[in-house]
């Protein structure tokens, strides 16, 4: 909807620090646990929880165990960051 896509991610481990200059990103956990490190805090998401990372915010997602999540973002977003 409105140039957005919903992606299913099955992840475990750390992703690198990055940001998206022009796009917000929404994470919703279905199974497992997702930790999203920001410069000044860590957001903990468990099943049934979600959060939006606002454009321009440095972040690093990490999953201490196998995690299934939905990501809602624009179709143009680069997963590696801008």
N, C-alpha and C positions, 0 to 999 in steps of 0.2 A: 504494500500500500504506500502511495506517495514516494516511490523510488526506494522503499525499504524492503529488506528480505529478512526472513527468519532462518537462522542456521542452527543445526543441531551439532553440538560439539561433545566429543567424548575425550576427556583429557586426564592426564596425570603428570605431575611435575610442575616445573616453573616455566613461565614465558618471560621474555625479556622486557625491560622497561621501555615504554613507548607512549606516544600520544597521537591523537587524531585532531588536526587543526580545524577541520570543518564539520565534523560529525559527532553527535552524541552516540553512545553505545549502551545498550541495555542487556544485562545478564540475568538469567533466571535459572536457578538450579532445580533439576528434577531428581537427581540421585547424587549422593556423595557430599562433598564440601568444596566450595570455592573461596579462596582468600584473594582479595584484591588489595595489593599494597598501593597506597598513595604516598605522597611525600611526607605527610604528617600523621597518617593513621593506616590501619588495616581494616577493611570491611570483610566480615565473615558472613558467608551465605550458605545456608543449609537448605535441604529440600523444601520447596514451596516459597523460597525467598528470592527476591530480585533487587537490583539496583541499577541506576543509570550513572554512567561515567560521562560527565559533561565534556564537550569538545575542548581541546587544549589542555586537559588535565593529564599529567604524567601518571602512568599506572603500570602495574605488573600483576597479571593474574597468575595464581598458582593453585594447584590442587594436590593436597597431601595424599589423596587416594583417588582411585578411579572416580571420575565425576562426569555426569551427563547433564548438559545444560543447553538452554536455548539462548541465542544471541540475536537481538533485533538491532539492525543497523542498516545504513543505506547500502545499496548495491555497489556503490563506488568505493566503499571503505577498503583501505589496505590493511589487512590483519597485522602486518609488521609495523604499522605506524607511518606517519607522514614525515 
